[in-house]
Amino acid sequence: MTETGHSLYFQAPLRRFIREIADGPFGSSLTSSHYSDEGARVIRLGNIGPARFKGSDAAFIPMDYFKNLRRHEVKPGDLLIAGLGDENNSVGRACVAPADLGPAIVKADCFRVRLDQSRLLHRYAAWALSSSVVSGQVLTLTRGSTRARINLDVARDIQLPVPPLEEQYRIVDFLDGEIARMTAVGDALRRFDRDVRERERAVLAHRLNAGVRSVRAELPSGWQWTPLMHLTDPFRQIMYGIVLPGPNVTDGVPIVKGGDVAANRLSLNSLNRTTSEIEASYARSRLKGGDLVIAIRGSVGEVAVVPAELTGANLTQDAARISINRSVHAEWLRLVLESPLVSHQIQQRVTGATIKGINIWDLKRVLVPTPDGENQAVLAATAGRAIETHEDLRSRVAQHNRLLAERRQALITAAVTGQFDVSTASGRNVMDGVTA
């Protein structure tokens, strides 16, 4: 037992307070054929946020199916723990099932826990499991090479800081209020970011699409509708690259995948590589600095400029090369491909049920509202300045979001470890002198 803050805290494994614990019955065997439009809710990893239940990711199974799975049932107020994590969500995060949940079960990699709440509150446990002091501990107990994972035995052994029950109530009340206020600020930042993106799209539509909203509309004098293939180098046609690049090799030829375009990873050190022998059969799809690459599978429509250092690199079948005609202004073409009218055409041509994509034949025939060369340069400059302003605003929003997340995490950790007295804290200056 250790003196922390103004109360006696002690470290104890979760198992000391567990009355009942269960994991989900389904792994990859649960497919879309099992789901229905209504019935019993299936709680998945996406529903378990740090100390907050996320209800938007809804899935259901028929009630007849649910009747045979009562052992995995979740009731309002139960503690839910994520047994799997990735780069975006930490393993071991927890929340409490909401009061309006209805019939529900947990899916695989999720745990439903019922504690002796005369000693450890579900709500306090959710906050504690979401603190950095506990989540850091959980990461040392995980297994799995690509996604961190814990099993039921590991979940039982997670060590929590446990204050007296009355202190748990005070901590829960304090964090519920303070984190709600932080969440409201985060929501406002997201709304502002959305408004900035909409304004950017409006600028692109006005300048690069001449204000028209349909390929059937008449363009201003001096403009024309041009198929994308007529804006490219006739000797280096639009094409995708290597179909089967094989495993990544350390000394091979860099290859650009569709996901690299979306994640802004067009740098020599960020790309996978294929062998020279495999790449040699795809010489026609090699890249040059200044080319454009566009994702044609997955995140279809994302566009990036090929840097000079990737001259000689190649593509996979998830991305296509667009080599720009010398008479076309390169930056204008990049921007117009991202404009609402052109990106809408691309999305309309996307096909596929599980892996969505656009084929090269359709991509070549996307219609681009095209002014003369001099106007292309002017439009690229004016639209580019507007986009820089919007990107600066979005960057500031992202910075504020990062700071907000850091403060949120520090506040949770400080509260559950007793670094300040929550009964007298205002929530504004409680972090002074705290080392969370």
N, C-alpha and C positions, 0 to 999 in steps of 0.2 A: 504494500500500500504506500502511495507517495503523496506528498502534499503538493497540490497544483492549484494555483490561483487561491481561492478562499475556501475550497472544499477538498475533502479527501477523495482522491481518485485511485483506482487500481486497474491494472491491465488484466484482462481475462479473455479466454477463448470463447467464441460464440457458442460453442457446444454446451457451456455451463448454463445457458439460459434457454436452450432449445426444448420445446415441447414436441414439436413435429417438424419434419423437413422432407421435402420431396422435390425431385427434378422432373422434367418433362418427359413424356412417353415417346416423342417423335424425334427422329433425326432427319436425314435426307429422305426418309420414306414418306414423309408428309408432303404430298404434291398438290397441285391445284385441283385435282379431282376429288380430294378430301374436303375441300372448302365449300361453303355455301354462302348465300347472301344474308342469312340470318341463322340464329341458333346460339350456341355457346361461344364465347370469345376465346380465341387462342392468343395468349400473351407471348409475344416474341421479344427478341433482344431489343428491337427498335422501340419497344414500349417502355423500356427501363432506362430512364435518364438519371443523372446524378440527383438523387433525392426528389425526383419529380416523375410522375407517370405521364407518358406521352400517349395520348389517345388517338392520334391521327392515323397511325398505322394499324388499321382494324382488319381482323380476319376472323372467320367464324367456321364452326363445324356443326353439322346437324345435331339436334338434341338426342336422337337415338344413339349416335356415336358417343356423345358426351356421357350418357348414362353408364357406359362401361369404363369410364375413366375418372371415377369419383376420387380415386386416391390422389389425383393430380389437381384436384379442384382448388381454385383460388377464391377466397372470400374477401369482401371489403375489409380493409385494414391489415391484411396479411403483408408481411415483408417479402419483397421480390428482389432477388439478387441475380446479376448477370454473370454467367459462368464463362463467357467468351468476350474477348475484346479485340480491337484493332487500333489503327493509328488515330481514329476519330473518337472512339469510345473506350473507356478503361474497363478492363475486366474487374469484377467485384463491385461495380457501382450498384446502388440499391435505391429503391423507392417503396412507397406504400401503395397498395391497391386502393383505388378510389371508392368512395361510398356508392357511386352509381354504376359500378362495374357490371352487375348482372352475372348470370352463369358464366364461368370462365375456367380455363385450365392453363398451365404453363407448357410451353413447347420445350424441346431439348435445348440444353445450354442455359436454361433459366431455372432458378430454384425458388420454391415457395416455402417460406419459413414462418412458423408460429412460435413466438417466444413466451416465456413467463414474464408477462408485463408488470407483474408486481415487483420485478427487479430490473428489467431492461425493456424500455418502450420501443415499439416498432419504429416510431417516427425518429426517436433519438438514434437508433441503430442505423437507420437510413442515412442520417446526416453524418454519423461517424464513419460509415463505410465510404461516403463520398469525400471524406477529408483526405488531404495529401499524406498525412501520417499513416493512415490505414491503406490507402490505395498503393502507396509505395511499398508497403510490406507485402501486399497481395501479389504485386508483380514479381517479387522474389520467389514466390511459391508456384508460379505458373509453369505450364509446359506447352509445347507446341512451337514449331519453327516459324510459321507465318502469322498465326493469330494466337495471342495469349489465351490460355484456357485453364480453368480450375475444375476439379470434380467435387462431389459432395463431401468427401473426407477433408479436402483442403478447405472448403467453405466452412466446415465446422470448426476448423482450427484457427480461423482468422482472429487475431488479437484486437480487442477494442479497448479504448479508454472508457472506464465505467465510473461515473460519479454517482452520488446518492440519487434516489428516485426524484426527490423534489428539485434537485439541480437539473436533472434531465428535462423535467417539465419546463423549467426556466429557459434552458438552452433551446429547446424546441420552439417555444414561443418567440424568443428573440430571433432565431434564424428564419423562422417562417415569415416574420415581418420584414426583416432586413433583406432577405433574398428576394422576396416579392417586389420590393422597391427596385432592387437591381435588375430584376427581370423586366420590370416596366421600362427602365432605361434602355435595356437591350432591345426590347420591342420597338421603342422609338427610333433607335439607331437602324434597325432593319427596315423600318418604314421609310426612313430618309434615304437609305441605300437604294431601296426599290424605286423611290421617286427620282433619284439621280439616274438610274439605269433607264427609266422610262423617258426622261428628258434627253438622254443621249440618243435613244432610238428615234425620238422625234427630230432631233437635229440631223441625224443621218438620213431619215426619210425626207426631210425638207431639202437638204442640200444634195445628197447623192442620188436620191430617187426622184428629184425634180418635183416633189410633192405629190406624185401620183401613187395610187394604192393598188393598181392592178396592171397586169401586162396587157390588158385590153384597152387601157387608157391611152389617150394621145399625148405624146411628149412635146415639150416646148420646141420651138424652131431651133435647128442646129443639133438636136438630139436624135438618136435612133435606138431601136431595140436590136441588140447584137447577141447572137448565141455565144456563150463563153468560149467555145472552141475557136471562134474567129478573132479572139483577142489574145491568142497564144501563139508561140513560136511554131510555124508549120512543120519544122524539122524535129521538134521535141513535143509531141502531142501529149494531151492529158492522159495519164495512165497510173495504175497502181503498180506495186512492186512484187516482192518475193512472197510466194504463197506459203511455203514451208521453210522458214528461216532456220529451224532447228534450235538447239539449246544455245544459250549465251556463251560466247568464248571471249577470252581476255584480249587476244591479239588479232581479232577479225575486223570486218568492215562494219562501221556504224550503220544502224538501220532505224528509221523513223516509223513508229507505230502511231495509230490514231490517238491512243491515250497520251502519247508524248506531246502531241499538238495541243490537246485539251489542257494538259497540266503545265504547259509552257516549259517543256524540258528539251528544247532544241539546242543542246550544247554537247560538245564532244564527250564530256565526262559523264553525262546523264543517260546516254543511250545504250541499249543492248547492242551486241555485235554478232554477226554471223560469219561463217568461214568464207574465205576467198573463193573456194570451189563452188559453194552454193551461190554466192553473189555473182559470179562470172556469167551465169546463164541469164541474168537480168540487167545486163549492161545498159539497155535502152531506158531503164527507169532511174538511172543514177541522177543525183542532184547536183546543182551548181548554186553557189552563193547568189542570192537574189531571187531564186525560184520561190514560189509559194507552195506550201503543202496544206492540204485540207483533209480533215478526218472524214472518211466515207463509211465507216462502221462505228457503232457505239455512240460516241459524242459527235454525231454527224454535223458538219458545217463549221467546226472550229478551224480557224485559218491562222497560219504563222508564216513568217518570212524565214527562209533558210539562210543562216549566217555563213560567211565565207569559209569558216573553219570546217563546215560540213560538205564542202565541195568534194565529190567522189563518194559520198555516203549513198545509201539506197533506202528504199521504202519496204514496208510490208503491204499486204493486201488490204489493210485497214486504213491506209492513207493514199492520197493521190497527189501527183506532182502537177503543178500548173506553171509551165514555163512561159514567161510573159513576152509577147510580141514587142519588138523594139519601138514600134510606133505608139505603144500604150504606156501611160504613166503607171509605174509599178505600185506606188503607194495608193494611188486612186483605186486601182483594181483590188488591192487588199481590203481597203475600207468598204468599197461597194459590195464585195462578197459578204461582208458582215452586216450590211444595211438591211432593214426590215423586209423590203420587197424581194430582194434576192435570196435572203436566208429563208423566207417563207416558201419560195419556189423549191428550194432544196429540200425543206422538210416535207413538202407535199409529195415529193418523189421518193421518200424513204419507204422501203418495204421490209418485210421480215417479221416473224412473230417473236422469236427469242433473241436473235441477233439482228438488230435493225441496221439497214445501210442503204446507200444509194449506188446504183451501178454507173459505170463510166459513161455509157451511152446517154443516160439521162442527165448526168452532170454536164456533159459537153453542150447540151441543148438548153441549159438554163439561160433565160434571157436577161441581159444586162442593160439598163438604161445608160446609154453612152453619149456623152458630149464630145466635142472635138478635143484634140490633144491639149490645146492651150487652156481650155476650161477644165480639163481633167486635173492639171497642175494646180489651178486656183482652188478647185473644190477640195483637193487633197490637203492643201495648206489650211483652208478655213475649217474644214471638218476635223482635221488633225488637231488644231488648236482647241477646238471645243472638246474633243475627246480627252486631251491632256488635262483640261480643267476638271472634267468629270472623273477621270482616273485619280487625280489628286484628292478630290472629295471622297472618293471611295477608299482611297488609301488611309485617309484620316479616320474614316468610320471604322475601318479594319483595326487601326491602332487603338481606338477607343474601345472596341470590342475586346481586344487582347488585354488591355488594362483592366477592363471590367471583369473579365474572366479570372485574371490573376487576383484581383481584390476579393472576388467571390470565394475563390479557393482558400485564400489566406484567412478570410473571416470565418469560414466554416471550420478550418483546422484550429484556429486560435480558440474558437468557442468550445469545441468538443474536447480540447485538451486543457481547458481551464486557464488560459493565459490572460484572461481578464474576467471581471465580474459582470456577467450578462444582466444581472438584476439592476445594475446602475449604469450600464453602457447606453450611449445614445445612438450608436451605430455609425457615427460620423468620425469620431476621434479614437475609437477603440483600438485601432491598429498602431497607435503611437507606442513605440518601444517593443512591439511584438515581433518575434522572429519565427514566423510560421513556415 
